[in-house]
Amino acid sequence: MDDSLIQRFLSRVKLAAQPRLFIFACEKGRPLLRLLVLVGAILAGGCETVYFYSQAATGQLKILAGRESIDCLVQEEQTDPKLRRQLEWVQSIRAYAAGELHLPVGTAYSDFTQLEDEYVLYNVVAAPEFSLSPKRWCYPIAGCASYRGYFDKRDAQTQAGQLRAQGYDVYLGPVPAYSTLGWFDDPVLSSFVDWKPDRLASLLFHELAHRRVYIAGDTQFNESFATAVSRIALPAWRKRNGIPAPRVANVEQARRVNGLMVSARRQLQDIYRSDLTDDEKRERKANTLQRLRHCYRKESEGWTQDEKFAQMIEKTNNATLALVSEYQSQVPAFVQLYKDSGGDWEAFYRAVEQLGAESKEQRKTQLAALSKRARASMEGQTSSKKVTGPSLHSDTCMSAAN
């Protein structure tokens, strides 16, 4: 996924299986058998559960059946030159991830699949009206997660509508890529193959990190860890490949938007924990979100190419704030842990695995301590620099929401 907080957020086909899908599956490391194991694990569930897994199984089989070897595509004369260049980048990124980042690449992303749709999945995220804790769904093997993915957009829209009718704040968003956590050899998909090289590298580093460490039932831990791996790895990868770092202005814009959202999230948490009546909470919630949009408009005056930020702010509700928190809130802690590991990837992964072996509450406590150290370090660096030019501080603007 991309460096930008919002691009990260915006990023992350129910079809009948044909006989050839099953033949292909048996030829590629028995993925069909693995799918049957997973489906068998949930057949005792209700109709909605069986339907969800049936669409997941057929969608996954469709992707596996469409795979073509990247090595072959690169060598074939009829391959589109632009696609060939992108696939060569994938080969280079895979080699870097295995050799420099010590990630278990194996044969993941060694194939390419052309999708029939623009995106591979559509994720539904939901949070209660007065809570920033996302609804969680539990799955065999992977544990519980704060999203529900559908291969068919219409299925996702149906689920989103049902949740809204139950009073949830809902976000429905397209997903260009996902990881099967090593159960299958994930292919490169047409939904992201055309991305710029550094964004492509960021995505693959993120998804491959899930294959190295994944703690069932802790979305925030898993996504923050994978995001941190990508964020730490990208500068050196860019330097090796002669790719310039993101423009300072773009980084600063993302930082300011993140600051506004953090302020809004903090204020909403205070409102939801208060003794106010539901009607009072509802009114203050609406005022806070309205103020967030107002502050963004003031903050973004003179910005260029800010459409992605504006779209994000307009959609902001409990669900979107919860999702951004899942992917971002513990990233500074993992970056600090990497520094504490002496910048050694293997030592870092071992430390992360040790954290993962703790109880969820113990993990949160240790990560909170790491985050506190990371903030103190950042504040020390900031205070040593001369700050020039006017700036609208997010907390100052958002304070009017109270």
Disulfide bonds with the S-S distance in Angstrom:
Cys138-Cys144 1.81
Cys295-Cys397 1.99
